[in-house]
Amino acid sequence: MDITGLIDESRIVVDPSITSKDELLHRAAKIFAEQGLADSEEGLYQDFLKREAQTSTGIEEGFGIPHAKSSHVSGAGLAFFHTGVIQDYKGLDGSDIDCAFTIVVPADAADEHLQILSTLAQNLAEPEFRDALRAAKDPAGVLKVIGSIGKPAEAEEEDVATDASDAADATPAKGSIVAVTSCPTGIAHTYMAAQKIEDAAKKLGYAVKVETQGAKVENVLTQAEIDSADLIILATDRAIDLSRFSEKSVVQTSTGAVIKDAEGVIEQAFAGNGLTKIGAIQGEAGSEGTEAKKSVGQQLYTHFMAGVNMMLPFVIAGGIIIALSFAFGIHASDPTDPTYNPLAEALNNVGGNAAFALMVPALAAGIAQSIAGKQGFAVGLTLGMLARLGGSGFLGGMVGGLLGGYVALCFSDKLGSKVKSGIAPIYQLIVVPLCSILISGLVFHFFINAPIAFVLNALTDWLNSLGSVTGVAFGLLIGCMMAFDMGGPVNKAISTFAIGLMSQGIYAPVCACMAAGMTPPLGLALATHLFPNKFTKEEKIQGNSCWILGLSYITEGAIPFAVADPLRVIPSLMVGSAAAAAISLGFGVESMAPHGGIWVILIPNVISNPLIYALAIAVGMVLTALVVGILKKPVPEDQR
């Protein structure tokens, strides 16, 4: 892709005084806003932060690619920064960033976003390109180097012809290598790993072709290429379809490993080290080499999160649709009730009897599919439905997902590798799902469903019997967990637990979670006004955006503050969130919706006690602000 039209000298900054990621992102947002490409400097800055909160955009050798798809942007744009050493912005190799391309595209420009990122990632994998950028002394010099990226098509065709001519006269390759690269976000590391494999293979004298599975699949390997290859490398950080590599010996590794030492990976493989054999006609699965490096706890967490991600659309959409039905009256969906309304009944059927009812089956299916790929989906869905019908609820769904996933993996992978290739398709199509569902279903029915249902019923009875004192104690725990990592594993663990309880008719814990999750950004927003001497100019601007983020139950709005001063900010957030959740749960406030923040108050009958709900949030917000104000130290006057 020719990206030279997206940048000019006014978007090239050579400034060694920039020494923090926050300064870099602010400067980039300011440039695009001043040039009219963005309608809000602060809005674009917040979109940069949201992307960084997912995973760092640092790559390697001191380079980063911060990027944002933003509703505040009217078109694609590119800027380049040669900064001082930024120690709070790390690359994949642990290096401190001092050069960065910043990319912005409109929120709906997914394809263009991917093309720009992949073009930059592939070029930044070349040492010559990186060195030339770093050596350029001024914007004109940088622009000249960048201009080498987007060569006209005629020049590319000439190069291809030259390469073909050179290839005809070259020494025959020692062998052939094919590879697949894929990273979690499907962007930068996918293409960098591909470039590293290509460069290393050519240097060592091998013909090479690499398939990149990013946001879309490119340079697809044919079955003939796979069958004739002397070496197959699967550098993947997420699940891919392995069926094409059935009964092949492959190297299964991560994108990071080949980015750091692709030559070493190739040489070790040809020496017979690191090879594994893929089971016959295996379906979608993760990289066994990568999984083996994870602890049992990490693997379980990965599988559970896969289930939660599959479950959440049903929970959020179903819960809000149910909540809308309550606007007509709490019993308006019941045809026998005097307040009956046909639309309320339809909303309840869509949200409750359909979407919400699929919550537990979706959870189990996601867990099982994370373990066994495509073969895990059907067995997971089946055991999830057994859990729903048998009363073991979300706990049963979690256990069922694990059981079904590992049973399916055993039949599709361990036993499947011993099946002759001639009958392997029939084995995978009929035997694997039949045996997996039958065996795990019977085990779940006779030995798991009833005991978990008993435990869950006991838990339900205990939660329903909570007095104010016990409710406050449980609320304190919920609040601390919600604020501890603001959307991380601890936060997700307690919020998922609370959402699961909704399937058992328990609606108070999810309300406490929502109150506790709103408090951190709201408290920080208030603190920037009550204690202006404790915050920088940039933090005060962030604080203003935290009002909307907090009211909308987006806890992540507090992350930039916590990153800047974790030892003072995080405990302050935990104090405020604990108070909010304790008040909410102590008074037994219930929410029929699992999300929506303060705005669900606008829908009648969704929050059982809107005044106490609002009071809990307000108390948590004020307490957070006060503790932050007490603990934080004043910032230098020239930064306020």
C-alpha positions as CSV (number, residue, x, y, z in Angstrom):
1,M,0.0,0.0,0.0
2,D,1.2,3.5,-0.8
3,I,1.0,5.4,2.4
4,T,3.0,8.5,1.4
5,G,-0.1,10.5,0.8
6,L,-1.1,10.1,4.5
7,I,1.9,12.1,5.8
8,D,3.8,15.3,5.1
9,E,6.6,17.3,6.9
10,S,4.0,19.0,9.2
11,R,3.3,15.5,10.7
12,I,6.9,14.6,11.3
13,V,8.3,15.5,14.7
14,V,11.9,15.2,15.8
15,D,11.8,16.2,19.4
16,P,14.1,14.5,22.1
17,S,12.2,16.4,24.8
18,I,9.3,13.9,24.5
19,T,10.1,11.2,27.1
20,S,6.7,9.7,28.0
21,K,4.0,7.7,26.2
22,D,1.4,10.2,27.4
23,E,3.3,13.1,25.9
24,L,3.6,11.3,22.6
25,L,-0.1,10.4,22.4
26,H,-1.1,14.0,23.4
27,R,1.2,15.5,20.8
28,A,-0.1,13.2,18.1
29,A,-3.7,14.0,19.0
30,K,-2.9,17.7,18.9
31,I,-1.3,17.5,15.5
32,F,-4.3,15.7,13.9
33,A,-6.8,18.1,15.6
34,E,-4.9,21.3,14.6
35,Q,-4.8,20.1,11.0
36,G,-8.6,19.5,10.9
37,L,-8.3,15.7,10.6
38,A,-9.8,15.2,14.1
39,D,-12.7,17.2,15.5
40,S,-11.6,16.6,19.2
41,E,-8.1,16.5,20.4
42,E,-9.2,15.0,23.8
43,G,-11.5,12.5,22.1
44,L,-8.8,11.2,19.8
45,Y,-6.3,11.1,22.8
46,Q,-8.8,9.0,24.7
47,D,-9.2,6.6,21.7
48,F,-5.4,6.2,21.7
49,L,-5.5,5.3,25.4
50,K,-8.3,2.8,24.9
51,R,-6.2,1.0,22.3
52,E,-3.1,1.0,24.5
53,A,-5.1,-0.4,27.4
54,Q,-5.8,-3.6,25.3
55,T,-2.1,-4.3,24.7
56,S,1.0,-2.3,24.0
57,T,1.6,-1.1,20.4
58,G,5.4,-1.3,20.9
59,I,7.1,-3.6,18.5
60,E,10.9,-4.0,18.5
61,E,14.2,-2.2,18.2
62,G,12.8,1.0,19.9
63,F,9.8,1.4,17.5
64,G,6.1,1.7,18.2
65,I,2.9,2.0,16.2
66,P,0.3,3.7,18.4
67,H,-3.0,3.7,16.4
68,A,-6.7,4.4,16.9
69,K,-9.9,3.9,15.0
70,S,-11.9,6.9,16.1
71,S,-15.3,8.5,15.6
72,H,-13.5,11.9,16.0
73,V,-11.5,11.3,12.8
74,S,-12.7,12.2,9.3
75,G,-10.0,10.4,7.3
76,A,-6.8,8.3,7.5
77,G,-3.7,10.1,8.7
78,L,-0.1,9.2,9.6
79,A,2.5,11.0,11.8
80,F,6.1,10.1,12.7
81,F,7.9,10.9,15.9
82,H,11.6,10.6,16.7
83,T,11.6,11.3,20.4
84,G,13.8,10.9,23.4
85,V,14.0,7.6,25.2
86,I,10.4,6.7,26.4
87,Q,10.9,4.3,29.3
88,D,7.2,3.8,30.0
89,Y,6.6,2.5,26.5
90,K,8.2,-0.9,25.8
91,G,8.7,-2.9,22.6
92,L,8.1,-6.6,22.2
93,D,11.8,-7.1,22.8
94,G,11.7,-5.0,26.0
95,S,13.4,-2.0,24.3
96,D,12.4,1.6,25.2
97,I,10.7,3.3,22.4
98,D,12.3,6.3,20.7
99,C,10.6,6.2,17.3
100,A,6.9,5.9,16.6
101,F,4.4,6.0,13.7
102,T,1.0,7.2,14.9
103,I,-2.0,6.1,12.8
104,V,-5.6,7.4,12.8
105,V,-8.5,6.3,10.7
106,P,-12.3,6.7,11.0
107,A,-14.1,4.2,13.2
108,D,-15.6,2.4,10.3
109,A,-12.4,2.1,8.2
110,A,-11.3,-1.3,9.3
111,D,-9.7,-2.4,6.0
112,E,-7.7,0.8,5.5
113,H,-6.6,0.6,9.1
114,L,-5.3,-2.9,8.6
115,Q,-3.5,-2.1,5.3
116,I,-1.6,0.9,6.9
117,L,-0.6,-1.2,9.9
118,S,0.5,-4.2,7.9
119,T,2.5,-2.0,5.5
120,L,4.3,-0.3,8.3
121,A,4.9,-3.5,10.3
122,Q,6.4,-5.2,7.3
123,N,8.7,-2.3,6.5
124,L,9.8,-1.8,10.2
125,A,10.9,-5.4,10.3
126,E,13.7,-4.4,7.9
127,P,16.8,-3.1,9.7
128,E,17.8,-0.9,6.9
129,F,14.5,1.0,7.0
130,R,14.6,1.4,10.8
131,D,18.2,2.6,10.6
132,A,17.4,5.1,7.9
133,L,14.5,6.6,9.8
134,R,16.6,6.9,13.0
135,A,19.5,8.5,11.1
136,A,17.3,11.2,9.4
137,K,18.1,14.5,11.0
138,D,15.0,16.5,10.0
139,P,11.4,16.1,8.7
140,A,12.5,16.3,5.1
141,G,15.0,13.5,5.6
142,V,12.4,11.3,7.4
143,L,9.8,12.0,4.6
144,K,12.4,10.8,2.0
145,V,12.9,7.5,3.8
146,I,9.1,7.0,4.2
147,G,8.7,7.7,0.5
148,S,10.6,4.5,-0.3
149,I,7.6,2.5,1.1
150,G,5.1,3.5,-1.5
151,K,6.8,2.8,-4.8
152,P,4.7,3.0,-8.0
153,A,3.3,-0.2,-9.4
154,E,5.6,0.0,-12.4
155,A,8.7,0.1,-10.2
156,E,7.4,-2.9,-8.3
157,E,6.8,-4.8,-11.5
158,E,10.3,-4.0,-12.6
159,D,11.7,-5.3,-9.3
160,V,9.6,-8.5,-9.6
161,A,11.0,-9.0,-13.1
162,T,14.5,-8.4,-11.9
163,D,14.0,-10.8,-8.9
164,A,12.7,-13.4,-11.3
165,S,15.7,-13.0,-13.5
166,D,18.1,-13.1,-10.6
167,A,16.3,-16.2,-9.3
168,A,16.8,-18.0,-12.6
169,D,20.6,-17.5,-12.3
170,A,20.7,-18.1,-8.5
171,T,21.8,-21.3,-6.8
172,P,18.9,-23.7,-6.3
173,A,17.3,-23.4,-2.8
174,K,18.3,-26.0,-0.2
175,G,14.6,-26.8,0.5
176,S,11.3,-25.1,1.0
177,I,9.6,-23.6,4.1
178,V,6.0,-22.7,4.6
179,A,4.7,-20.9,7.6
180,V,1.6,-19.3,9.2
181,T,1.8,-16.3,11.5
182,S,-1.0,-14.9,13.7
183,C,-1.0,-12.7,16.8
184,P,-4.0,-11.9,19.2
185,T,-4.8,-8.5,17.6
186,G,-4.0,-9.8,14.1
187,I,-2.0,-6.8,13.1
188,A,1.6,-5.7,13.8
189,H,3.2,-8.9,15.2
190,T,1.6,-11.1,12.6
191,Y,3.4,-9.2,9.8
192,M,6.6,-8.7,11.6
193,A,6.9,-12.4,12.4
194,A,6.2,-13.2,8.7
195,Q,8.9,-10.8,7.6
196,K,11.4,-12.3,10.0
197,I,10.7,-15.8,8.8
198,E,11.0,-14.7,5.1
199,D,14.3,-12.9,5.7
200,A,15.8,-15.7,7.8
201,A,14.8,-18.4,5.3
202,K,16.2,-16.5,2.3
203,K,19.5,-15.9,4.2
204,L,19.8,-19.6,5.0
205,G,19.1,-20.5,1.4
206,Y,15.5,-21.8,1.6
207,A,12.5,-21.0,-0.6
208,V,9.7,-19.6,1.6
209,K,6.1,-18.7,1.7
210,V,4.3,-17.3,4.7
211,E,0.5,-17.1,5.2
212,T,-0.5,-14.2,7.5
213,Q,-3.7,-14.6,9.5
214,G,-4.4,-11.1,10.7
215,A,-7.7,-9.3,10.6
216,K,-8.0,-11.1,7.3
217,V,-6.0,-14.1,5.8
218,E,-3.5,-13.2,3.1
219,N,-1.0,-15.2,1.0
220,V,-2.9,-18.4,1.6
221,L,-0.9,-21.6,1.5
222,T,-2.2,-24.3,-0.9
223,Q,-2.4,-27.9,0.2
224,A,0.2,-28.8,-2.4
225,E,2.6,-26.2,-1.0
226,I,2.0,-27.6,2.5
227,D,2.5,-31.2,1.4
228,S,5.7,-30.5,-0.5
229,A,7.3,-28.3,2.2
230,D,10.5,-29.5,4.0
231,L,9.6,-27.5,7.1
232,I,6.3,-26.1,8.4
233,I,6.4,-23.3,11.0
234,L,3.2,-22.2,12.9
235,A,4.1,-19.0,14.7
236,T,0.7,-18.4,16.3
237,D,-0.5,-16.7,19.5
238,R,-4.1,-17.7,19.1
239,A,-6.2,-20.6,17.8
240,I,-5.9,-21.5,14.1
241,D,-7.3,-24.2,12.0
242,L,-4.8,-27.1,11.9
243,S,-6.7,-29.5,9.7
244,R,-4.6,-28.7,6.7
245,F,-1.5,-29.9,8.6
246,S,-2.9,-33.2,9.5
247,E,-0.2,-35.8,10.2
248,K,2.5,-33.2,9.4
249,S,5.5,-32.6,11.6
250,V,5.6,-28.9,12.3
251,V,7.3,-26.3,14.6
252,Q,4.6,-24.7,16.8
253,T,5.9,-21.5,18.4
254,S,4.9,-17.9,19.0
255,T,5.2,-14.8,16.9
256,G,7.6,-13.4,19.6
257,A,9.9,-16.3,19.3
258,V,10.4,-15.9,15.5
259,I,10.6,-12.1,15.8
260,K,13.5,-12.5,18.2
261,D,15.4,-15.4,16.5
262,A,13.8,-16.7,13.3
263,E,17.1,-18.1,12.1
264,G,17.5,-20.1,15.4
265,V,14.0,-21.5,15.1
266,I,14.7,-22.7,11.5
267,E,18.1,-24.2,12.3
268,Q,16.8,-26.0,15.3
269,A,13.9,-27.4,13.4
270,F,16.1,-28.8,10.6
271,A,18.3,-30.3,13.3
272,G,15.3,-32.2,14.5
273,N,14.5,-30.1,17.6
274,G,11.1,-28.6,18.4
275,L,9.0,-30.6,15.9
276,T,5.6,-31.9,16.8
277,K,3.1,-34.0,14.8
278,I,-0.4,-32.7,14.3
279,G,-3.2,-35.2,14.9
280,A,-5.2,-36.5,11.9
281,I,-7.7,-33.9,10.6
282,Q,-7.4,-31.8,13.7
283,G,-9.8,-28.9,13.9
284,E,-9.2,-25.5,15.2
285,A,-6.8,-25.5,18.1
286,G,-4.2,-23.3,19.8
287,S,-0.5,-23.7,19.5
288,E,0.5,-26.6,21.6
289,G,4.0,-25.3,21.9
290,T,2.7,-22.0,23.3
291,E,0.1,-23.6,25.5
292,A,2.7,-25.9,27.1
293,K,4.6,-22.9,28.4
294,K,1.5,-21.7,30.3
295,S,0.7,-22.8,33.8
296,V,-2.5,-24.8,34.5
297,G,-3.9,-21.6,36.0
298,Q,-3.1,-19.6,32.9
299,Q,-4.6,-22.1,30.6
300,L,-7.8,-22.3,32.6
301,Y,-8.1,-18.6,32.7
302,T,-7.7,-18.4,28.9
303,H,-10.4,-21.0,28.4
304,F,-12.8,-19.3,30.9
305,M,-12.3,-15.9,29.3
306,A,-13.1,-17.4,25.9
307,G,-16.3,-18.7,27.4
308,V,-17.1,-15.4,29.0
309,N,-16.5,-13.5,25.8
310,M,-18.9,-15.8,23.9
311,M,-21.5,-15.5,26.7
312,L,-21.4,-11.7,27.1
313,P,-23.4,-10.7,24.0
314,F,-26.3,-12.9,25.2
315,V,-26.1,-11.5,28.7
316,I,-25.8,-7.8,27.8
317,A,-28.3,-7.8,24.9
318,G,-30.7,-10.1,26.6
319,G,-30.5,-8.3,30.0
320,I,-31.2,-4.9,28.4
321,I,-34.0,-6.2,26.3
322,I,-35.6,-7.7,29.4
323,A,-35.1,-4.4,31.2
324,L,-37.0,-2.6,28.4
325,S,-39.9,-4.9,28.9
326,F,-40.1,-3.8,32.5
327,A,-40.8,-0.2,31.3
328,F,-44.4,-1.3,30.7
329,G,-44.7,-2.7,34.2
330,I,-42.8,-5.4,36.2
331,H,-45.4,-8.1,35.2
332,A,-46.5,-6.6,31.9
333,S,-45.2,-9.6,29.9
334,D,-47.6,-11.9,31.7
335,P,-50.8,-12.4,29.7
336,T,-52.8,-13.1,32.9
337,D,-51.7,-9.9,34.6
338,P,-53.9,-6.7,34.4
339,T,-50.9,-4.7,33.2
340,Y,-50.2,-7.0,30.2
341,N,-48.8,-5.5,27.1
342,P,-48.0,-7.5,23.9
343,L,-44.8,-5.6,23.2
344,A,-43.6,-6.3,26.8
345,E,-44.3,-10.0,26.2
346,A,-42.4,-9.9,22.9
347,L,-39.4,-8.1,24.5
348,N,-39.4,-10.6,27.4
349,N,-39.5,-13.6,24.9
350,V,-36.6,-12.2,22.8
351,G,-34.5,-11.1,25.8
352,G,-35.4,-13.7,28.4
353,N,-36.7,-16.8,26.8
354,A,-34.2,-16.7,23.9
355,A,-31.1,-14.6,24.4
356,F,-30.7,-14.9,28.2
357,A,-31.6,-18.6,28.1
358,L,-28.5,-19.2,25.9
359,M,-26.1,-17.6,28.4
360,V,-24.9,-20.8,30.1
361,P,-24.8,-22.9,26.9
362,A,-22.8,-20.2,25.2
363,L,-20.4,-20.1,28.2
364,A,-19.8,-23.8,28.1
365,A,-19.5,-23.8,24.3
366,G,-16.9,-21.1,24.4
367,I,-14.8,-22.9,27.0
368,A,-14.9,-26.2,25.2
369,Q,-14.1,-24.6,21.8
370,S,-11.1,-22.8,23.4
371,I,-9.8,-26.3,24.4
372,A,-10.7,-28.4,21.5
373,G,-11.4,-26.0,18.6
374,K,-14.4,-26.7,16.4
375,Q,-14.9,-30.2,17.8
376,G,-15.5,-28.7,21.2
377,F,-18.3,-26.4,20.2
378,A,-21.1,-29.0,19.9
379,V,-20.2,-30.9,23.1
380,G,-19.8,-27.7,25.1
381,L,-23.2,-26.4,23.9
382,T,-24.8,-29.7,24.8
383,L,-23.4,-29.8,28.3
384,G,-24.2,-26.1,28.8
385,M,-27.8,-26.9,28.0
386,L,-27.7,-29.8,30.5
387,A,-26.4,-27.4,33.1
388,R,-29.3,-25.0,32.4
389,L,-32.0,-27.7,32.5
390,G,-30.5,-29.5,35.5
391,G,-30.1,-26.5,37.7
392,S,-26.4,-26.3,38.0
393,G,-26.4,-23.0,36.2
394,F,-23.2,-21.1,35.3
395,L,-21.0,-23.2,37.6
396,G,-22.2,-26.3,35.9
397,G,-21.6,-24.6,32.5
398,M,-18.0,-23.9,33.5
399,V,-17.3,-27.4,34.6
400,G,-19.2,-28.9,31.6
401,G,-17.2,-26.7,29.2
402,L,-14.0,-28.1,30.7
403,L,-15.2,-31.7,30.7
404,G,-16.6,-31.6,27.2
405,G,-13.6,-29.7,25.8
406,Y,-11.0,-32.1,27.1
407,V,-13.0,-35.2,26.1
408,A,-13.4,-33.8,22.6
409,L,-9.7,-33.0,22.5
410,C,-8.8,-36.5,23.4
411,F,-10.9,-38.0,20.7
412,S,-10.0,-35.5,18.0
413,D,-6.3,-35.1,18.7
414,K,-4.8,-37.9,20.8
415,L,-6.9,-40.8,19.4
416,G,-7.4,-39.0,16.0
417,S,-3.7,-39.1,15.3
418,K,-3.8,-42.9,15.2
419,V,-6.7,-43.1,12.7
420,K,-5.7,-43.9,9.1
421,S,-6.0,-40.9,6.8
422,G,-8.5,-42.8,4.5
423,I,-11.2,-42.9,7.2
424,A,-10.1,-39.8,9.2
425,P,-12.8,-37.5,7.7
426,I,-15.6,-39.9,8.7
427,Y,-14.0,-40.3,12.1
428,Q,-13.9,-36.6,12.7
429,L,-17.4,-36.0,11.4
430,I,-19.2,-38.8,13.2
431,V,-17.2,-40.6,15.8
432,V,-15.7,-37.5,17.6
433,P,-18.9,-35.6,18.2
434,L,-20.9,-38.8,19.0
435,C,-18.4,-40.2,21.5
436,S,-17.6,-36.8,23.0
437,I,-21.3,-35.8,23.6
438,L,-22.3,-39.3,24.7
439,I,-19.5,-39.9,27.2
440,S,-19.2,-36.4,28.7
441,G,-23.0,-36.0,28.7
442,L,-23.5,-39.1,30.7
443,V,-20.7,-38.3,33.1
444,F,-22.1,-34.8,33.6
445,H,-25.6,-36.0,34.1
446,F,-24.9,-38.7,36.6
447,F,-21.9,-37.3,38.6
448,I,-21.7,-33.5,38.1
449,N,-25.0,-31.8,37.5
450,A,-26.8,-32.6,40.7
451,P,-23.9,-31.9,43.1
452,I,-23.2,-28.5,41.5
453,A,-26.9,-27.7,41.5
454,F,-27.0,-28.5,45.2
455,V,-24.0,-26.2,45.8
456,L,-25.5,-23.5,43.7
457,N,-28.9,-23.7,45.4
458,A,-27.2,-23.4,48.8
459,L,-25.3,-20.4,47.5
460,T,-28.5,-18.9,46.2
461,D,-30.3,-19.5,49.5
462,W,-27.4,-17.8,51.4
463,L,-27.3,-14.8,49.1
464,N,-31.1,-14.4,49.3
465,S,-30.9,-14.6,53.1
466,L,-28.1,-11.9,53.4
467,G,-28.8,-9.5,56.1
468,S,-27.5,-5.9,55.9
469,V,-24.3,-6.7,57.9
470,T,-23.4,-9.8,55.8
471,G,-24.4,-7.9,52.6
472,V,-22.0,-5.0,53.5
473,A,-19.2,-7.5,54.0
474,F,-19.8,-9.2,50.7
475,G,-20.1,-5.8,49.1
476,L,-16.8,-4.7,50.4
477,L,-15.2,-7.7,48.8
478,I,-17.0,-7.0,45.5
479,G,-15.9,-3.4,45.5
480,C,-12.2,-4.1,46.2
481,M,-12.1,-6.7,43.4
482,M,-13.8,-4.4,40.9
483,A,-11.4,-1.5,41.5
484,F,-8.2,-3.5,41.9
485,D,-7.4,-3.9,38.2
486,M,-10.2,-2.0,36.5
487,G,-11.2,-4.4,33.8
488,G,-8.5,-7.0,34.4
489,P,-8.7,-10.6,35.5
490,V,-9.8,-9.8,39.1
491,N,-12.4,-7.4,37.9
492,K,-13.7,-9.8,35.3
493,A,-13.8,-12.7,37.8
494,I,-16.2,-11.0,40.2
495,S,-18.3,-9.4,37.5
496,T,-18.7,-12.7,35.7
497,F,-19.6,-14.4,39.0
498,A,-22.3,-11.7,39.5
499,I,-23.6,-12.0,36.0
500,G,-23.8,-15.8,36.4
501,L,-26.0,-15.3,39.5
502,M,-28.5,-13.5,37.4
503,S,-29.4,-16.8,35.8
504,Q,-30.4,-18.0,39.3
505,G,-32.6,-15.0,39.9
506,I,-30.2,-13.2,42.1
507,Y,-29.9,-9.6,40.9
508,A,-28.2,-7.7,43.8
509,P,-24.5,-8.6,43.3
510,V,-24.5,-7.4,39.7
511,C,-26.0,-4.1,40.8
512,A,-23.2,-3.8,43.4
513,C,-20.6,-4.5,40.7
514,M,-22.1,-1.8,38.5
515,A,-22.0,0.8,41.3
516,A,-18.4,-0.2,42.2
517,G,-17.3,-0.1,38.6
518,M,-18.6,3.4,38.0
519,T,-16.9,4.9,41.1
520,P,-13.2,4.9,40.0
521,P,-13.5,7.2,37.0
522,L,-16.2,9.4,38.6
523,G,-14.1,9.7,41.8
524,L,-11.0,10.7,39.8
525,A,-13.0,13.2,37.7
526,L,-14.2,14.8,40.9
527,A,-10.7,14.8,42.4
528,T,-9.2,16.8,39.5
529,H,-11.6,19.6,40.4
530,L,-11.3,19.4,44.2
531,F,-7.5,19.0,44.2
532,P,-6.3,20.7,41.1
533,N,-2.7,21.0,42.4
534,K,-2.4,17.2,42.5
535,F,-2.9,16.7,38.8
536,T,-1.2,17.8,35.6
537,K,-2.9,19.7,32.8
538,E,-3.2,16.5,30.8
539,E,-4.8,14.6,33.8
540,K,-7.3,17.4,34.3
541,I,-8.4,17.0,30.6
542,Q,-8.6,13.2,31.2
543,G,-10.7,13.8,34.3
544,N,-13.4,15.6,32.3
545,S,-13.8,12.6,30.0
546,C,-14.1,10.4,33.1
547,W,-17.5,11.8,33.9
548,I,-19.1,10.2,30.9
549,L,-17.0,7.0,31.1
550,G,-17.9,6.6,34.8
551,L,-21.6,7.3,34.3
552,S,-21.6,4.7,31.5
553,Y,-19.9,2.0,33.7
554,I,-16.6,2.1,31.8
555,T,-14.1,1.5,34.6
556,E,-11.1,1.5,32.3
557,G,-11.3,5.4,32.2
558,A,-9.4,5.3,35.5
559,I,-6.5,3.3,34.1
560,P,-4.3,6.2,32.9
561,F,-4.4,7.7,36.5
562,A,-3.6,4.3,38.0
563,V,-0.7,3.7,35.7
564,A,0.8,7.1,36.5
565,D,0.7,6.7,40.3
566,P,-0.4,3.1,41.1
567,L,0.6,3.0,44.8
568,R,-1.6,6.0,45.7
569,V,-4.4,5.8,43.1
570,I,-5.3,2.1,43.2
571,P,-5.9,1.9,47.0
572,S,-8.0,5.1,46.8
573,L,-10.1,3.5,44.1
574,M,-10.6,0.3,46.1
575,V,-11.8,2.3,49.1
576,G,-14.4,4.2,47.1
577,S,-15.6,1.1,45.2
578,A,-15.8,-0.9,48.3
579,A,-18.1,1.7,49.9
580,A,-20.3,1.9,46.9
581,A,-20.8,-1.9,46.6
582,A,-21.3,-2.2,50.3
583,I,-24.1,0.3,50.4
584,S,-25.7,-1.2,47.3
585,L,-25.6,-4.8,48.5
586,G,-26.3,-3.9,52.2
587,F,-29.6,-2.4,51.1
588,G,-30.3,-5.2,48.7
589,V,-30.6,-3.0,45.6
590,E,-31.2,-5.1,42.5
591,S,-30.6,-4.5,38.8
592,M,-32.4,-6.4,36.1
593,A,-29.8,-5.2,33.6
594,P,-26.1,-6.3,33.7
595,H,-24.8,-3.1,32.2
596,G,-25.8,0.4,31.5
597,G,-24.3,2.4,34.4
598,I,-26.4,5.3,35.7
599,W,-28.5,5.4,32.6
600,V,-30.6,2.3,33.5
601,I,-32.3,4.5,36.1
602,L,-34.1,6.1,33.2
603,I,-35.9,2.8,32.5
604,P,-38.7,2.1,35.0
605,N,-38.5,-0.9,37.2
606,V,-34.9,-1.9,36.2
607,I,-33.2,-0.7,39.5
608,S,-35.2,-1.8,42.5
609,N,-34.2,1.3,44.6
610,P,-32.9,4.0,42.3
611,L,-32.3,6.5,45.2
612,I,-30.0,4.1,47.1
613,Y,-28.3,3.1,43.9
614,A,-27.5,6.7,43.1
615,L,-26.5,7.4,46.8
616,A,-24.1,4.4,46.7
617,I,-22.4,5.8,43.6
618,A,-22.2,9.3,45.0
619,V,-20.7,8.2,48.3
620,G,-18.1,6.0,46.5
621,M,-17.3,8.8,44.2
622,V,-16.8,11.4,46.9
623,L,-14.8,9.0,49.1
624,T,-12.5,8.1,46.2
625,A,-11.9,11.7,45.4
626,L,-11.1,12.5,49.1
627,V,-8.7,9.6,49.5
628,V,-6.9,10.4,46.2
629,G,-6.6,14.1,47.4
630,I,-5.1,13.0,50.7
631,L,-2.6,10.4,49.3
632,K,-1.4,12.1,46.1
633,K,1.4,14.5,46.2
634,P,1.2,18.0,44.5
635,V,2.7,18.1,41.0
636,P,5.2,20.8,40.0
637,E,3.5,24.2,39.3
638,D,4.6,24.3,35.7
639,Q,2.8,21.0,35.0
640,R,-0.6,22.0,36.5
